[in-house]
């Protein structure tokens, strides 16, 4: 991901992900998106790594559970950073929660102009912002018009960090995102991981990299460490987690409770 503005014809991770998801039944993604290059890349990825489209479907399912959990626990502000294309299920979930909780505010952040146009049309009640996970200052100022950064926020970073080139940069981005959040907030993270006995994940990395889209698969332990001091506040595994040989996701509460003096 880069801070430069992308053209409408550029190949991005979000466009490849949409093509991959369109091949997974009941994904909620419209298969008629007419993106020949993304489709071609997605077909190569699936041939090299069969079932990876289902992995991305599981990630979307996990995100829906995170949203439900956050709203049920009183959070009324959501930031989806690197949101990608909203599918029909996500639009329905946000619409349902907004009808039940009219004060709910949703901010969608992405650096792909096609994503933002699609998502604004699909969910006009949300605020869409051009932005990049590596430069939060650029989008936080705009988001502050709709969100109160002194009140609890759910910040989701789903399927984003594995598209950063280095582990150091990914760790730094996760830390900066957590640093934006006040007590009472939730931080959700998913990351593709590698089964050391499979060749497919490395082939997928090579295909993405060939098209100038970084892809770095990392271990469950690294992903847990990327929560920093929030790792002590991870929601119990049996309640809200995503784990298999291909993807890992967790959610953590802010380690400090709201309304207390921690000076």
N, C-alpha and C positions, 0 to 999 in steps of 0.2 A: 504494500500500500504506500502511496506517495501523496505528497501534499499538492502536486500539480493537478490541474483540472483535466479530466479525461474527455476524450471525444465520444460521440455517441456510437462510433464504430469500434472503439477499443475493446480488446478482450480483457475481462476482469474475472476475478474469482467468483463474484456474485453471478455473473452470466453463465459461467461453467456450472456452478452449483445449481442454478435454475434448470439447466439442461439435464443434469444428473437426476435431479428430483423429479423431473417430468417423466422419467422412466420408472419411477417407483409408484406402484398403484396406490391410490388414495392419499397422495402426498398433498393434494390441495393446490398443486401448481398446474397452470394451464399449459398443456403441451404445445400449443400453437403459438409459440413465441417468435418464430421466424428469425433465428439467429444461427446461420449455417456454420460459422466458425466455432461457436460455443458448442453446438451439437456435435461437430466432428471431434473436437477435443474430448468431450464427454464420452463419446463412443470409444475412443482410444483408452481413456482412463478405466472404463468399465471392463474392457477386454483385458487390460493388465491387472485389474484389481476387482474381480467380480464381487458384486454385493456392496460396493462402496456407496452406491446410490441409496441403499437401505440404511447405511450408517448415517448419512445426512438426514434421512427421514427420522431416524431415532433422535437426532439432535433437535430437530424441529419439535418432536413430541415432548422432549425434555423441556424446551423453552416454554411450551404451553403450560406444563406443570408448574414451572417456576412462576409464571405470571399468576396462575390461580393461587398459588401459595402466598405470594406477596400481597395480593388484593385481600385474601382471607385474613391476613395478619395486619391489615390496616394501612398498608402503603398505598398512596394515591398518586405517586409520581414514578414514571418508568422511563428509563433511557435505554434504547436498544442501539448500541454503538457498533457500527458495521452491520446494519440491519439486513442488508440484502433484500431480495424481493419477498414481500409479504405474500404468503399463500392464503387461500380462502379460509382455511381453518383459523389462522391468526387474526385475520380481519374479523371473523365472526366472534372470536374470543374477546378481542378488544372492544368490539361493539357491544357485546353482552355486558361486559364489566362497566363500560361507560354508561349504559342505560341504568344499571343498578347503582352506580356510584358516579353521578354526573360531575363530581369534582375531580375525577381521574384525569390526569394529564399524561400524554404519551409523546415522547420525542424520539424521532427516528433519525439516526445520523449515518450518512454514507458518503463516499467520495465518488460514487458513480452516478452521473446525472440521469441515466436511464432508470436506475433503481429509484431515485427520488421522485421522478415524474410518475412512475408506476405506483409507488406507495402513496403518494399524495392523492392520486386518483382513486385508489382502492380504499383509502382510509382518510377522508378529508378532515376528520376530527383530530387527527394527529398533526404535530408540527414536524416537518421534514427540514433537515439542516444539512448543508454540504459541510463535511468535516472528515477528519482522519484521526484514527486512534493515537497516532504518534504526535499530534499537535492539539491537545485538548483545549488549550487557551483559545483557539480559533473558533471552536463551536460552543464552548461553555458560555461565553459572553452572550451569544444569541439564545442559547437554551435558557439563560437566566430570565429572559422576558416571560417565559411560561412556567418555569420551575423555581421553587424556593429551595436553595441549596442549604438551608438551615433546617429543613424538614426531611424525614426519611425518604430515600429514593431507592428503587431497584435499578441497578445498572447491570445490563447484560452484555457480555463480551463473548458471544457464541460463534465459534468457528472463525476467529479472527487472528489470534496470536500465532497459529501455525502458518499464517501467510506473512509473517515477519522473518527477515533473513537470519537474525541471530538470537540466541537464547538470552543474551544480555539485553538486547532491545526489548524482547518480549517481557522479560522480568520488569524492566523499567516502566513499560506501558501499563502493566498490571498494577504496579505500585502507584503510579500517578492516578490511575482510575480510582483506586481505593481511597487515595488521598482527597478526592473530590467529595467524598460522601460523608454526611453527618451521622452521628449516632442514631441507631434505629434502622439504618439502611441495610440492604442486601446486595451482595456482589455475586453474580453468576458467571461461570467460566466453563467453556468447553474447548477441547483441543483434540485433534486427531493424534492417535498414538500408533505405535508400530508393534506388530507381532514379529519377533526376531526370526521366526521360522518361515515367514512369507516373503517372497520376492516382490509381490504385487505392490506393497506400500512404497518401496524404493522406485519402482517403475513409475508409479503415479507422481512421485516427487520429480522425476526426470521429465515427465510430460509437461507438468505445470511449469517447471523451470525453463523448458524449451520455449515456452510462450511468454517468458518474462514475468511469470507469476510465482513468487517464492512459495515453497511448501516445505515445511520442516516438521517431521513427526518426532514427538518427544515422549518420555516415559511418564507413567502415572505419578511417580515420586516427584518428578520435576514439576508437573502440573500442580500437585498439592503444594509444593514449596512456593509456587507463584502466588499463593494467597498470602504470603508473608505472615504478619502477626494475626491475620484473620483466620489462619489455619486452626487455631484453637477454638474457633466459633463455627466450624463447619456444621451444617445441619446433619443430623444422624444419617448414616449411610442408607439405612432401610427406608427412610422417609423420602429423601430427595437426592438421588445420585444417578449418574449415567456411566456405566462402565462395561466395556467389552474389550476385545483384542484390538479394536480399531478406533475407539473414541472414549474419552473420559470427560466427565463433567461433574462439577460440584457447585454448591451454593453455600455462602457463609454469611452469618450475621455480622454486623459491625461489632468489634470486640468490646465496645463501650455502650452502655445503656443510655438512652436519651434522658435528658433532664437531670444529669448528675454532673458534679464538678470533678473533673479528672486532672486538675492542675497539679 
